[in-house]
Amino acid sequence: MRFDIITIFPKIFDSYFSHSILARAKEKKMIEIIIHDLREYAKDKRRTVDDTPYGGGAGMILKIEPIFRALNDIERKTQRVKIEKKNRIIIFSAKGKLYTQDDAIRLSQFDSLTLICGRYEGVDERVAKHLADEEISIGKFVLTGGEIPAMILIDSISRLIPNVLGNSESLKEESFGSEKKEYGDNLEYPQYTKPEKFLNWQTPKILLSGNHQKIKDWRKKHSQKNA
């Protein structure tokens, strides 16, 4: 799967995508992450990508022209045509649809995703209306830009791609999503590891019993408590 990220801070992503599971997935060509510096698509010498809002107000707004040129360049370089829902353009916004695990599952079915990261006071509304396929929010709060939401989306989708996670059972036992049918819609059960006892805090004895049915029942019960 391919991810194209449009941003004015391309170096933000270097560290996050260079470690652990995502780094291995990139090395094995399971995912491809391409960063596009929005300023490369500005036309003036100062590489201006923002301007003041019409009607007045604080802050600066990202302009539509460089974003339009970036999207056209991505499509030209990859020779992609939007057919059979294989590609998707997403912009991040506090007023967008709240992102859930079901969205991660849905978006993982696409061949490629183009992610537009806003900054400053926002992005010209015409980008969301006419260029993006959907507008996504990761929560009811405001961030300084769309780069962190882009990382969240890529992380949550990449781990759903076959063989990206070393253990496929990890997906089935997680808190959210369609795979975890055994425990309904509840949150994941509590997890423990060695040592068995730390200070006066004891691992539940049932988890040490070796009785798989009792452990299964305990996990189901305690996942419901967290819901």
ChimeraX attribute file (.defattr): number of C-alpha atoms within 10 A of each C-alpha:
attribute: neighborCount
match mode: 1-to-1
recipient: residues
	/A:1	17
	/A:2	19
	/A:3	20
	/A:4	19
	/A:5	27
	/A:6	26
	/A:7	24
	/A:8	20
	/A:9	16
	/A:10	15
	/A:11	10
	/A:12	13
	/A:13	17
	/A:14	10
	/A:15	9
	/A:16	12
	/A:17	18
	/A:18	13
	/A:19	11
	/A:20	9
	/A:21	16
	/A:22	22
	/A:23	15
	/A:24	16
	/A:25	20
	/A:26	18
	/A:27	12
	/A:28	11
	/A:29	12
	/A:30	16
	/A:31	21
	/A:32	16
	/A:33	19
	/A:34	14
	/A:35	17
	/A:36	20
	/A:37	16
	/A:38	23
	/A:39	20
	/A:40	14
	/A:41	19
	/A:42	19
	/A:43	12
	/A:44	9
	/A:45	6
	/A:46	8
	/A:47	13
	/A:48	16
	/A:49	21
	/A:50	22
	/A:51	12
	/A:52	14
	/A:53	17
	/A:54	7
	/A:55	5
	/A:56	7
	/A:57	9
	/A:58	9
	/A:59	12
	/A:60	17
	/A:61	20
	/A:62	25
	/A:63	21
	/A:64	18
	/A:65	16
	/A:66	20
	/A:67	23
	/A:68	14
	/A:69	15
	/A:70	22
	/A:71	21
	/A:72	12
	/A:73	14
	/A:74	17
	/A:75	14
	/A:76	11
	/A:77	8
	/A:78	8
	/A:79	9
	/A:80	12
	/A:81	11
	/A:82	9
	/A:83	7
	/A:84	7
	/A:85	12
	/A:86	14
	/A:87	19
	/A:88	17
	/A:89	18
	/A:90	19
	/A:91	24
	/A:92	27
	/A:93	25
	/A:94	17
	/A:95	14
	/A:96	16
	/A:97	15
	/A:98	14
	/A:99	16
	/A:100	17
	/A:101	15
	/A:102	12
	/A:103	16
	/A:104	20
	/A:105	19
	/A:106	11
	/A:107	21
	/A:108	20
	/A:109	15
	/A:110	15
	/A:111	14
	/A:112	21
	/A:113	20
	/A:114	23
	/A:115	26
	/A:116	28
	/A:117	24
	/A:118	22
	/A:119	21
	/A:120	14
	/A:121	17
	/A:122	21
	/A:123	23
	/A:124	19
	/A:125	13
	/A:126	11
	/A:127	19
	/A:128	20
	/A:129	11
	/A:130	9
	/A:131	16
	/A:132	18
	/A:133	14
	/A:134	14
	/A:135	20
	/A:136	21
	/A:137	19
	/A:138	22
	/A:139	16
	/A:140	10
	/A:141	8
	/A:142	12
	/A:143	16
	/A:144	11
	/A:145	19
	/A:146	25
	/A:147	24
	/A:148	16
	/A:149	21
	/A:150	26
	/A:151	17
	/A:152	14
	/A:153	21
	/A:154	22
	/A:155	16
	/A:156	18
	/A:157	19
	/A:158	26
	/A:159	21
	/A:160	17
	/A:161	16
	/A:162	10
	/A:163	12
	/A:164	18
	/A:165	17
	/A:166	10
	/A:167	9
	/A:168	13
	/A:169	10
	/A:170	10
	/A:171	16
	/A:172	15
	/A:173	17
	/A:174	16
	/A:175	19
	/A:176	18
	/A:177	18
	/A:178	14
	/A:179	15
	/A:180	17
	/A:181	12
	/A:182	11
	/A:183	21
	/A:184	16
	/A:185	15
	/A:186	20
	/A:187	19
	/A:188	20
	/A:189	19
	/A:190	10
	/A:191	8
	/A:192	10
	/A:193	8
	/A:194	7
	/A:195	9
	/A:196	12
	/A:197	11
	/A:198	9
	/A:199	5
	/A:200	6
	/A:201	9
	/A:202	11
	/A:203	16
	/A:204	12
	/A:205	10
	/A:206	15
	/A:207	17
	/A:208	11
	/A:209	10
	/A:210	10
	/A:211	10
	/A:212	12
	/A:213	9
	/A:214	13
	/A:215	16
	/A:216	14
	/A:217	13
	/A:218	16
	/A:219	19
	/A:220	18
	/A:221	14
	/A:222	16
	/A:223	19
	/A:224	15
	/A:225	12
	/A:226	11
	/A:227	12
